Amino acid sequence: MIFVGVFLLWLGCFASYLSSNKQKLIYKSTSKFVAWLGYVIALSLAVFGLTTHFGWLVSILISLLLTMAMWLLLVVLAAHAKERSILVFAIGAAIFPSIFLLGGH
């Protein structure tokens, strides 16, 4: 359930990034309302998924930390991979769930 939660959080962060007017991964930014609603739903599901192994407070803090790291990675990758949204999505989808493999969960 942890992997599903982290992947959902990545989807939410990616969607919220694509709603920005300054992003260069796709030609036209997505709807802000739909993207941010998706982020909030994904964040809620990620926190719920993380509570299967951690407490509520720890799950919220992990989700906050992962969100900041995901947005940072998005900004750095998007600067070097203009108009390659699938590549950026695949890199993030591979990196963040694998972090928990290193931790032994």
Chimera marker file (.cmm) of the C-alpha trace (Angstrom):
<marker_set name="trace">
<marker id="1" x="0.000" y="0.000" z="0.000" r="1" g="1" b="0" radius="0.5"/>
<marker id="2" x="2.978" y="2.291" z="0.514" r="1" g="1" b="0" radius="0.5"/>
<marker id="3" x="3.978" y="2.046" z="-3.145" r="1" g="1" b="0" radius="0.5"/>
<marker id="4" x="0.459" y="2.863" z="-4.289" r="1" g="1" b="0" radius="0.5"/>
<marker id="5" x="0.358" y="5.874" z="-1.968" r="1" g="1" b="0" radius="0.5"/>
<marker id="6" x="3.712" y="7.203" z="-3.141" r="1" g="1" b="0" radius="0.5"/>
<marker id="7" x="2.781" y="6.663" z="-6.794" r="1" g="1" b="0" radius="0.5"/>
<marker id="8" x="-0.542" y="8.478" z="-6.277" r="1" g="1" b="0" radius="0.5"/>
<marker id="9" x="1.327" y="11.338" z="-4.644" r="1" g="1" b="0" radius="0.5"/>
<marker id="10" x="3.638" y="11.492" z="-7.676" r="1" g="1" b="0" radius="0.5"/>
<marker id="11" x="0.602" y="11.626" z="-9.975" r="1" g="1" b="0" radius="0.5"/>
<marker id="12" x="-0.868" y="14.475" z="-7.930" r="1" g="1" b="0" radius="0.5"/>
<marker id="13" x="2.366" y="16.467" z="-7.894" r="1" g="1" b="0" radius="0.5"/>
<marker id="14" x="2.863" y="15.928" z="-11.624" r="1" g="1" b="0" radius="0.5"/>
<marker id="15" x="-0.697" y="17.066" z="-12.339" r="1" g="1" b="0" radius="0.5"/>
<marker id="16" x="-0.322" y="20.171" z="-10.189" r="1" g="1" b="0" radius="0.5"/>
<marker id="17" x="2.957" y="21.013" z="-11.933" r="1" g="1" b="0" radius="0.5"/>
<marker id="18" x="1.333" y="20.670" z="-15.351" r="1" g="1" b="0" radius="0.5"/>
<marker id="19" x="-1.286" y="23.235" z="-14.335" r="1" g="1" b="0" radius="0.5"/>
<marker id="20" x="1.357" y="25.955" z="-13.998" r="1" g="1" b="0" radius="0.5"/>
<marker id="21" x="1.551" y="28.588" z="-16.714" r="1" g="1" b="0" radius="0.5"/>
<marker id="22" x="5.349" y="28.482" z="-16.590" r="1" g="1" b="0" radius="0.5"/>
<marker id="23" x="5.791" y="24.753" z="-17.204" r="1" g="1" b="0" radius="0.5"/>
<marker id="24" x="7.372" y="23.691" z="-20.497" r="1" g="1" b="0" radius="0.5"/>
<marker id="25" x="6.535" y="19.968" z="-20.568" r="1" g="1" b="0" radius="0.5"/>
<marker id="26" x="3.301" y="20.306" z="-22.529" r="1" g="1" b="0" radius="0.5"/>
<marker id="27" x="2.140" y="23.036" z="-24.885" r="1" g="1" b="0" radius="0.5"/>
<marker id="28" x="-0.936" y="24.169" z="-22.962" r="1" g="1" b="0" radius="0.5"/>
<marker id="29" x="-1.230" y="23.946" z="-19.186" r="1" g="1" b="0" radius="0.5"/>
<marker id="30" x="-4.031" y="21.879" z="-17.717" r="1" g="1" b="0" radius="0.5"/>
<marker id="31" x="-6.974" y="23.209" z="-15.720" r="1" g="1" b="0" radius="0.5"/>
<marker id="32" x="-5.851" y="24.439" z="-12.309" r="1" g="1" b="0" radius="0.5"/>
<marker id="33" x="-9.058" y="23.344" z="-10.582" r="1" g="1" b="0" radius="0.5"/>
<marker id="34" x="-8.906" y="19.775" z="-11.897" r="1" g="1" b="0" radius="0.5"/>
<marker id="35" x="-5.168" y="19.456" z="-11.270" r="1" g="1" b="0" radius="0.5"/>
<marker id="36" x="-5.281" y="20.746" z="-7.713" r="1" g="1" b="0" radius="0.5"/>
<marker id="37" x="-8.373" y="18.695" z="-6.928" r="1" g="1" b="0" radius="0.5"/>
<marker id="38" x="-6.465" y="15.663" z="-8.180" r="1" g="1" b="0" radius="0.5"/>
<marker id="39" x="-3.502" y="16.616" z="-5.998" r="1" g="1" b="0" radius="0.5"/>
<marker id="40" x="-5.646" y="16.929" z="-2.871" r="1" g="1" b="0" radius="0.5"/>
<marker id="41" x="-7.319" y="13.587" z="-3.536" r="1" g="1" b="0" radius="0.5"/>
<marker id="42" x="-3.965" y="11.925" z="-4.252" r="1" g="1" b="0" radius="0.5"/>
<marker id="43" x="-2.458" y="13.445" z="-1.111" r="1" g="1" b="0" radius="0.5"/>
<marker id="44" x="-5.345" y="12.184" z="1.000" r="1" g="1" b="0" radius="0.5"/>
<marker id="45" x="-5.065" y="8.694" z="-0.451" r="1" g="1" b="0" radius="0.5"/>
<marker id="46" x="-1.284" y="8.715" z="-0.003" r="1" g="1" b="0" radius="0.5"/>
<marker id="47" x="-1.596" y="9.654" z="3.671" r="1" g="1" b="0" radius="0.5"/>
<marker id="48" x="-4.213" y="6.943" z="4.105" r="1" g="1" b="0" radius="0.5"/>
<marker id="49" x="-1.964" y="4.414" z="2.355" r="1" g="1" b="0" radius="0.5"/>
<marker id="50" x="1.032" y="5.343" z="4.478" r="1" g="1" b="0" radius="0.5"/>
<marker id="51" x="-0.972" y="4.844" z="7.670" r="1" g="1" b="0" radius="0.5"/>
<marker id="52" x="-0.903" y="1.103" z="7.033" r="1" g="1" b="0" radius="0.5"/>
<marker id="53" x="2.726" y="1.123" z="8.252" r="1" g="1" b="0" radius="0.5"/>
<marker id="54" x="3.144" y="4.451" z="10.042" r="1" g="1" b="0" radius="0.5"/>
<marker id="55" x="1.096" y="6.626" z="12.385" r="1" g="1" b="0" radius="0.5"/>
<marker id="56" x="-1.043" y="9.536" z="11.173" r="1" g="1" b="0" radius="0.5"/>
<marker id="57" x="1.443" y="12.258" z="12.060" r="1" g="1" b="0" radius="0.5"/>
<marker id="58" x="4.380" y="10.425" z="10.517" r="1" g="1" b="0" radius="0.5"/>
<marker id="59" x="2.326" y="9.710" z="7.377" r="1" g="1" b="0" radius="0.5"/>
<marker id="60" x="1.453" y="13.385" z="7.013" r="1" g="1" b="0" radius="0.5"/>
<marker id="61" x="5.089" y="14.425" z="7.488" r="1" g="1" b="0" radius="0.5"/>
<marker id="62" x="6.336" y="11.829" z="4.990" r="1" g="1" b="0" radius="0.5"/>
<marker id="63" x="3.758" y="13.034" z="2.462" r="1" g="1" b="0" radius="0.5"/>
<marker id="64" x="4.830" y="16.641" z="2.985" r="1" g="1" b="0" radius="0.5"/>
<marker id="65" x="8.495" y="15.739" z="2.590" r="1" g="1" b="0" radius="0.5"/>
<marker id="66" x="7.826" y="13.695" z="-0.536" r="1" g="1" b="0" radius="0.5"/>
<marker id="67" x="5.713" y="16.477" z="-2.039" r="1" g="1" b="0" radius="0.5"/>
<marker id="68" x="8.528" y="18.982" z="-1.610" r="1" g="1" b="0" radius="0.5"/>
<marker id="69" x="11.071" y="16.553" z="-3.071" r="1" g="1" b="0" radius="0.5"/>
<marker id="70" x="8.798" y="15.702" z="-6.000" r="1" g="1" b="0" radius="0.5"/>
<marker id="71" x="8.187" y="19.330" z="-6.893" r="1" g="1" b="0" radius="0.5"/>
<marker id="72" x="11.915" y="20.030" z="-6.651" r="1" g="1" b="0" radius="0.5"/>
<marker id="73" x="12.684" y="17.111" z="-8.958" r="1" g="1" b="0" radius="0.5"/>
<marker id="74" x="9.989" y="18.268" z="-11.380" r="1" g="1" b="0" radius="0.5"/>
<marker id="75" x="11.476" y="21.750" z="-11.633" r="1" g="1" b="0" radius="0.5"/>
<marker id="76" x="15.010" y="20.452" z="-12.162" r="1" g="1" b="0" radius="0.5"/>
<marker id="77" x="14.024" y="17.780" z="-14.685" r="1" g="1" b="0" radius="0.5"/>
<marker id="78" x="11.651" y="20.029" z="-16.593" r="1" g="1" b="0" radius="0.5"/>
<marker id="79" x="14.426" y="22.560" z="-17.097" r="1" g="1" b="0" radius="0.5"/>
<marker id="80" x="16.501" y="19.944" z="-18.914" r="1" g="1" b="0" radius="0.5"/>
<marker id="81" x="13.748" y="17.946" z="-20.651" r="1" g="1" b="0" radius="0.5"/>
<marker id="82" x="11.527" y="20.464" z="-22.386" r="1" g="1" b="0" radius="0.5"/>
<marker id="83" x="8.428" y="18.942" z="-23.999" r="1" g="1" b="0" radius="0.5"/>
<marker id="84" x="9.279" y="15.449" z="-22.745" r="1" g="1" b="0" radius="0.5"/>
<marker id="85" x="6.551" y="14.942" z="-20.180" r="1" g="1" b="0" radius="0.5"/>
<marker id="86" x="6.562" y="11.138" z="-20.468" r="1" g="1" b="0" radius="0.5"/>
<marker id="87" x="10.288" y="10.981" z="-19.688" r="1" g="1" b="0" radius="0.5"/>
<marker id="88" x="9.922" y="13.221" z="-16.638" r="1" g="1" b="0" radius="0.5"/>
<marker id="89" x="6.907" y="11.232" z="-15.434" r="1" g="1" b="0" radius="0.5"/>
<marker id="90" x="8.724" y="7.905" z="-15.862" r="1" g="1" b="0" radius="0.5"/>
<marker id="91" x="11.824" y="9.079" z="-13.989" r="1" g="1" b="0" radius="0.5"/>
<marker id="92" x="9.772" y="10.290" z="-11.041" r="1" g="1" b="0" radius="0.5"/>
<marker id="93" x="7.612" y="7.167" z="-11.058" r="1" g="1" b="0" radius="0.5"/>
<marker id="94" x="10.759" y="5.053" z="-10.869" r="1" g="1" b="0" radius="0.5"/>
<marker id="95" x="12.666" y="7.085" z="-8.281" r="1" g="1" b="0" radius="0.5"/>
<marker id="96" x="10.153" y="7.791" z="-5.542" r="1" g="1" b="0" radius="0.5"/>
<marker id="97" x="8.595" y="4.358" z="-4.964" r="1" g="1" b="0" radius="0.5"/>
<marker id="98" x="12.088" y="2.839" z="-5.067" r="1" g="1" b="0" radius="0.5"/>
<marker id="99" x="13.088" y="5.004" z="-2.091" r="1" g="1" b="0" radius="0.5"/>
<marker id="100" x="10.966" y="2.769" z="0.107" r="1" g="1" b="0" radius="0.5"/>
<marker id="101" x="12.673" y="-0.325" z="-1.325" r="1" g="1" b="0" radius="0.5"/>
<marker id="102" x="15.958" y="1.005" z="0.009" r="1" g="1" b="0" radius="0.5"/>
<marker id="103" x="14.408" y="1.447" z="3.440" r="1" g="1" b="0" radius="0.5"/>
<marker id="104" x="13.314" y="-2.170" z="3.608" r="1" g="1" b="0" radius="0.5"/>
<marker id="105" x="9.541" y="-1.725" z="3.610" r="1" g="1" b="0" radius="0.5"/>
<link id1="1" id2="2" r="1" g="1" b="0" radius="0.2"/>
<link id1="2" id2="3" r="1" g="1" b="0" radius="0.2"/>
<link id1="3" id2="4" r="1" g="1" b="0" radius="0.2"/>
<link id1="4" id2="5" r="1" g="1" b="0" radius="0.2"/>
<link id1="5" id2="6" r="1" g="1" b="0" radius="0.2"/>
<link id1="6" id2="7" r="1" g="1" b="0" radius="0.2"/>
<link id1="7" id2="8" r="1" g="1" b="0" radius="0.2"/>
<link id1="8" id2="9" r="1" g="1" b="0" radius="0.2"/>
<link id1="9" id2="10" r="1" g="1" b="0" radius="0.2"/>
<link id1="10" id2="11" r="1" g="1" b="0" radius="0.2"/>
<link id1="11" id2="12" r="1" g="1" b="0" radius="0.2"/>
<link id1="12" id2="13" r="1" g="1" b="0" radius="0.2"/>
<link id1="13" id2="14" r="1" g="1" b="0" radius="0.2"/>
<link id1="14" id2="15" r="1" g="1" b="0" radius="0.2"/>
<link id1="15" id2="16" r="1" g="1" b="0" radius="0.2"/>
<link id1="16" id2="17" r="1" g="1" b="0" radius="0.2"/>
<link id1="17" id2="18" r="1" g="1" b="0" radius="0.2"/>
<link id1="18" id2="19" r="1" g="1" b="0" radius="0.2"/>
<link id1="19" id2="20" r="1" g="1" b="0" radius="0.2"/>
<link id1="20" id2="21" r="1" g="1" b="0" radius="0.2"/>
<link id1="21" id2="22" r="1" g="1" b="0" radius="0.2"/>
<link id1="22" id2="23" r="1" g="1" b="0" radius="0.2"/>
<link id1="23" id2="24" r="1" g="1" b="0" radius="0.2"/>
<link id1="24" id2="25" r="1" g="1" b="0" radius="0.2"/>
<link id1="25" id2="26" r="1" g="1" b="0" radius="0.2"/>
<link id1="26" id2="27" r="1" g="1" b="0" radius="0.2"/>
<link id1="27" id2="28" r="1" g="1" b="0" radius="0.2"/>
<link id1="28" id2="29" r="1" g="1" b="0" radius="0.2"/>
<link id1="29" id2="30" r="1" g="1" b="0" radius="0.2"/>
<link id1="30" id2="31" r="1" g="1" b="0" radius="0.2"/>
<link id1="31" id2="32" r="1" g="1" b="0" radius="0.2"/>
<link id1="32" id2="33" r="1" g="1" b="0" radius="0.2"/>
<link id1="33" id2="34" r="1" g="1" b="0" radius="0.2"/>
<link id1="34" id2="35" r="1" g="1" b="0" radius="0.2"/>
<link id1="35" id2="36" r="1" g="1" b="0" radius="0.2"/>
<link id1="36" id2="37" r="1" g="1" b="0" radius="0.2"/>
<link id1="37" id2="38" r="1" g="1" b="0" radius="0.2"/>
<link id1="38" id2="39" r="1" g="1" b="0" radius="0.2"/>
<link id1="39" id2="40" r="1" g="1" b="0" radius="0.2"/>
<link id1="40" id2="41" r="1" g="1" b="0" radius="0.2"/>
<link id1="41" id2="42" r="1" g="1" b="0" radius="0.2"/>
<link id1="42" id2="43" r="1" g="1" b="0" radius="0.2"/>
<link id1="43" id2="44" r="1" g="1" b="0" radius="0.2"/>
<link id1="44" id2="45" r="1" g="1" b="0" radius="0.2"/>
<link id1="45" id2="46" r="1" g="1" b="0" radius="0.2"/>
<link id1="46" id2="47" r="1" g="1" b="0" radius="0.2"/>
<link id1="47" id2="48" r="1" g="1" b="0" radius="0.2"/>
<link id1="48" id2="49" r="1" g="1" b="0" radius="0.2"/>
<link id1="49" id2="50" r="1" g="1" b="0" radius="0.2"/>
<link id1="50" id2="51" r="1" g="1" b="0" radius="0.2"/>
<link id1="51" id2="52" r="1" g="1" b="0" radius="0.2"/>
<link id1="52" id2="53" r="1" g="1" b="0" radius="0.2"/>
<link id1="53" id2="54" r="1" g="1" b="0" radius="0.2"/>
<link id1="54" id2="55" r="1" g="1" b="0" radius="0.2"/>
<link id1="55" id2="56" r="1" g="1" b="0" radius="0.2"/>
<link id1="56" id2="57" r="1" g="1" b="0" radius="0.2"/>
<link id1="57" id2="58" r="1" g="1" b="0" radius="0.2"/>
<link id1="58" id2="59" r="1" g="1" b="0" radius="0.2"/>
<link id1="59" id2="60" r="1" g="1" b="0" radius="0.2"/>
<link id1="60" id2="61" r="1" g="1" b="0" radius="0.2"/>
<link id1="61" id2="62" r="1" g="1" b="0" radius="0.2"/>
<link id1="62" id2="63" r="1" g="1" b="0" radius="0.2"/>
<link id1="63" id2="64" r="1" g="1" b="0" radius="0.2"/>
<link id1="64" id2="65" r="1" g="1" b="0" radius="0.2"/>
<link id1="65" id2="66" r="1" g="1" b="0" radius="0.2"/>
<link id1="66" id2="67" r="1" g="1" b="0" radius="0.2"/>
<link id1="67" id2="68" r="1" g="1" b="0" radius="0.2"/>
<link id1="68" id2="69" r="1" g="1" b="0" radius="0.2"/>
<link id1="69" id2="70" r="1" g="1" b="0" radius="0.2"/>
<link id1="70" id2="71" r="1" g="1" b="0" radius="0.2"/>
<link id1="71" id2="72" r="1" g="1" b="0" radius="0.2"/>
<link id1="72" id2="73" r="1" g="1" b="0" radius="0.2"/>
<link id1="73" id2="74" r="1" g="1" b="0" radius="0.2"/>
<link id1="74" id2="75" r="1" g="1" b="0" radius="0.2"/>
<link id1="75" id2="76" r="1" g="1" b="0" radius="0.2"/>
<link id1="76" id2="77" r="1" g="1" b="0" radius="0.2"/>
<link id1="77" id2="78" r="1" g="1" b="0" radius="0.2"/>
<link id1="78" id2="79" r="1" g="1" b="0" radius="0.2"/>
<link id1="79" id2="80" r="1" g="1" b="0" radius="0.2"/>
<link id1="80" id2="81" r="1" g="1" b="0" radius="0.2"/>
<link id1="81" id2="82" r="1" g="1" b="0" radius="0.2"/>
<link id1="82" id2="83" r="1" g="1" b="0" radius="0.2"/>
<link id1="83" id2="84" r="1" g="1" b="0" radius="0.2"/>
<link id1="84" id2="85" r="1" g="1" b="0" radius="0.2"/>
<link id1="85" id2="86" r="1" g="1" b="0" radius="0.2"/>
<link id1="86" id2="87" r="1" g="1" b="0" radius="0.2"/>
<link id1="87" id2="88" r="1" g="1" b="0" radius="0.2"/>
<link id1="88" id2="89" r="1" g="1" b="0" radius="0.2"/>
<link id1="89" id2="90" r="1" g="1" b="0" radius="0.2"/>
<link id1="90" id2="91" r="1" g="1" b="0" radius="0.2"/>
<link id1="91" id2="92" r="1" g="1" b="0" radius="0.2"/>
<link id1="92" id2="93" r="1" g="1" b="0" radius="0.2"/>
<link id1="93" id2="94" r="1" g="1" b="0" radius="0.2"/>
<link id1="94" id2="95" r="1" g="1" b="0" radius="0.2"/>
<link id1="95" id2="96" r="1" g="1" b="0" radius="0.2"/>
<link id1="96" id2="97" r="1" g="1" b="0" radius="0.2"/>
<link id1="97" id2="98" r="1" g="1" b="0" radius="0.2"/>
<link id1="98" id2="99" r="1" g="1" b="0" radius="0.2"/>
<link id1="99" id2="100" r="1" g="1" b="0" radius="0.2"/>
<link id1="100" id2="101" r="1" g="1" b="0" radius="0.2"/>
<link id1="101" id2="102" r="1" g="1" b="0" radius="0.2"/>
<link id1="102" id2="103" r="1" g="1" b="0" radius="0.2"/>
<link id1="103" id2="104" r="1" g="1" b="0" radius="0.2"/>
<link id1="104" id2="105" r="1" g="1" b="0" radius="0.2"/>
</marker_set>
